[in-house]
């Protein structure tokens, strides 16, 4: 990064200052090691419950990137029109029925009340790499209306929480593109729709967020994994493909769990003992390979979130922490 660009990013408050050495401090407090865990799709109601219970048990806060087609029963699929797709089509399907939708709305609200971050994953999980800014704006508009009118559309408008409308208007700050496919039109559309962060990038290793206009852009890292220590994106699906070529092998679930847990531990230790760059881990609401990756996550958070100078936070919380760190570091420098 050039010496001309770096000061402008620092001034924007969207990236932290120069990395602190292992024994450096900000004032009297050592930099916290952030662990940021997110879930894409956020559809299965049982996994909403399971993830929320995991968070309570470990002290973590998560980001849930919601796919909005799960707010519509499949018999109402015709309401959705994705850019350049047939009406009523979705790569991830729809809610099975209205009762399932109502339960999901309740889970979203409970997660919000418990301090979690609700973000957008678009609606139909299409590859938007070639979408224009207007295409993305249309997708975001449908997402917003689907969430805004979720209780009413489900036929239980009287059960809508009192603060729901403010939540939809003000608290949906982040986005992750399906397939990490973020074309040139995405950033313009995100800015136009008031998003403050995007988590659609991939980096060679743990990296600080970068600024793009008014957006902070986060990247899931590649982390070494397995006996060969080959890099893999720190996301359950990528491990699933690595381990079993995307096909269930429950008989090897325990081995996959151990390999995943070791990769998380090693990636964490490298940062905790080093520059303390945030470690980001991505998941889906699918328990692949008989739950190997969720079990690894549970064990990792259980042993990690309570450590000294560690914070297991959502993306929104991470942005606040990094902005404060930047200001403190800037004053010291």
N, C-alpha and C positions, 0 to 999 in steps of 0.2 A: 504494500500500500504506500502511495507516495506521501512525502512530508506535507504536501499541499492539501491532500484530501483528508488526512487523519484529523487535524484540528477541527475541521468542519463537522466531522462525525462526532467528535468528543463534545463540541459545543451543542450539538443537537440533543445530547443526553441519551442517545440510543445505543452507544457502545461504551464499554468501560475503558478506563485509561490503561496504560501499559501494565502488563501482567506483573504481579508482585512476586518477588522471590519467596522461597519456602519460608524464611524466617522474618520477612517483612511484615509490617502491620499497617492497618488503616487506623490512625489514632492509637487506641490501646486494644483494638479488636482485630484478630487475624481474619483475613478474608474467609467467608463461608464457602464451603464446597456445596454447590447447588446440584441437586438431582431432579431432573424434570421428566416426568412420566406422562405420556399421553395415550389416548385410546381413539382409534379411528372408527367411524361408523356408529358406535354407541346405540345398538339396536336391541340386543337380547336383554329382556328385563331381568332375568335371573343373574346375568353378568353385571348389570347395573348394581344389583344388590350385593353381589360378591365383591365387586371392586370397591364399593363404598365401605363395606365391612373391612376390607383389607386396609383402606386408608385410615379408618378409625383405629384399627389395631396397631398400625405402624407410625401414625402421626403424619402421614403424607397428605398432600393435596395434589389432585390430578387435573389434567385438561382433557375434556371430552370433546372431540371433533364430531359433531352430529351430522349424519346424512338425513336430509329432511324428508325423503320419501317414506321413511319409517313413521311419519306422522299422518299417513294416509292408508286406510285399508286398501287391499288390493282391488276391491271392487270399485274404488274411486280413482284408479290409476290414471284415467283419462284427464284428470285435472292437471297433470304434470306434462309440460312440454320442454324438454331439454333442447339446447341449441343444436340444430342440424340432426336431430333424431326424430323418430316417429313419436307421435303423442302417446303418452302412457307407457313409455319404455324406461326401464331403469336397470342398470347393471347389478344392482344389489337387491332389487325387489322392493316390496312395500310391506307395511304391517299386515299380519294375517287377518285381523278384524278390528273392530272399533274398541273392544275392551282392551286389547293389547296396546292400542294407541293411548288410551286413557292411562293405563299403568305406566307407560313410558313417559308421558307428560309429568306424572307424579314423581317418577325417578329423577327426571331433569330438575324439577323444583327442589327435591330433597338434596340433591347434589349441590345445587347452588347455595342452599341454606347452610350446608356443611362446609362451605368455603372453597368448593371446586370451581374451576373455570370451564364455562361452556363456550365452545368455538364452533365454527362452521366447517363442514367437509363438503359443502355444496349439497346437491340433492341426489342425483342419480348415479354418481360415481363414474362419470365419463372422463375420458382423456381429453382435457381442454388445452393441450399443448398448442393447438392451432386456432383456438378461439380468439376472437377479437375482444377488445375491452367491452364493447356493447354486448357480446355474447355472455361474458362473465357478469355484467351488470344485470342481465335478465335472469341468470341463475341465482344471483344474490337476492334479487327482488322477490323471486319465488320463495327462497329460503326464509326471508324475513316475514313474508305474509303467512307462510305455513306455520311458523313458530308463533307469530303474533296472534293468529286466529286458531291456534291448535285446540284449545278447549271448546270453543264455539263449533269448530268443524267436527269435533268428536261428539257433539250433541250434549255437552255438559258445561255450557258456558257459565252456569251458576256456580260451578266448582273452581273457576279460575282464581288463583291466588291474587290477593289485592295488589301486590307489587309486580305482577307478571308483565304488564305492559311496559313499565319502566325498565325492567330487566331486559326485555327483548330489544328495546330501543337503545339502551346505554351500555349493556354489559357483554354483548357479543363482540369481542374485540379482536379475535384471532381466527385464522384460517389455515387449513392445510389442503393442498391440491391433491385429488386422487392420483395415484401413481407417481406422486411428486412431479407431475407434468405441468410446469408453470411457464407458459409462453409469454410473449412480449406484452400481450394485452392484460395480463393478470394484475400487475402492480398498479396500473392506472385505475382499474376497476376497484381494487381494494381501497385505494386512497379515496376514490369518489364515494365509496360506501362507508367511510369512517372507520375502517379497520386500523388498528395500531400495530399489529404484528402479523407476520406470515411465517409458517413453519413448513414450507414446501421445498426447502433446499436440502442437499446432501453434501457433507464435507468429508475430507480424507481422514479426519480425526476430530475429537472434540474441538469446537471453535466458538469464539464469541460471536454474538449476533452482529450483523452488519446493517448499516443504515441505507435505505433506499427511499429518498424523499422523506415523507413523514412516517415511513414504516420501519420497524425493526424486523429483520429477516433472520430466522433461526434455521439451523441445519442439523438433521440427524447425522451422527458421525458413523464412519466405518470404524469397527473395532476388531482387533485380532481375535480369532476363535478357533478352537480345535487343536489337535496335535500339530498341525502344520502352521497354525497361527495365521491363517489366511484372513484378510479383512472381509467383513460382511457388514451391511447396514444394520445398525442396532435396532432392529425391528423384528417382531416375532415371525412375520410372514417370510422375511428373507432368510431367517434361520430355518424355518420350515422347509423352504426350497433347498437350502444348503444340506440339511440333514437327511431329507427323505424325498427330495425332488417333488415336493408338494403333494405327496400321498401319505395317508395315515400309516404309521408304523407303531402301534401302541406297545408292541413288545420291546421297543427300544426307547420308550418314553423316559425312563429313569436316566438312561445314559445321555439323552438329549438335554434333559434338565440339568444334569451335572456340568455338561460342557457349556451350556448357556450361563449358568451361575458363575462358573469360573471366568468366562469372558467379561461378565458384568463386574465381578470383583476386581479383576486385573485392570480394567479400564478405569474404574473408580480409584483404585490405589494409585495409579499413575498420576491422576490429577490431584488427588488429596495430598500426595507427597511432593507434588510439583507446583504447577502454576495455578491449580484450582480453577481451571476452565469448567463451566457447567457441563455435566454429563446428561445427555438426552437419550431416553429410551422410548421406543414406540411399540404400541400393541394394537390389537384388534379385539372386537367382542366375539372372538372365536377361539376356543381352546384347542389349538392345533397340536397334533401328535399327543393326543390324550391328556392335554393340559400341561405339557412339559414347560412351556414358556411362562405361563401364569404362575406355576409353582415356583419356578426360578425367580420370578419377580417378587413374589411374596417373601421368599426366604431372603432375597437381597435387601428388600426394604426393611424387613424385620431386624436384620443385623446392622443396617447402615444408617437409617434415619435418626436414630438416637445417639449417634457418635458426636463427639465434640466438633463444633464448627461445621456441622452438616445441616442443610435445610432441603427437605424433599418437597418441592413446590410446584405450582402450576406455572404456565408461561406468563400469565399476568403478574403473578407474584415475583417471578424471576426478573421481569422488566423493572419493577419497582426497586428491587434489591440492587440490580446492576446500575440503575440511574443514581441511587444514593451512593453507591461505591464510587462511581465516576466523579461525583461532586466532591466526595471526601478525598479521593486520590488527586483530583485537580488542585484542591486547596493545598494539599501537602506538597505537590510538585511546584 
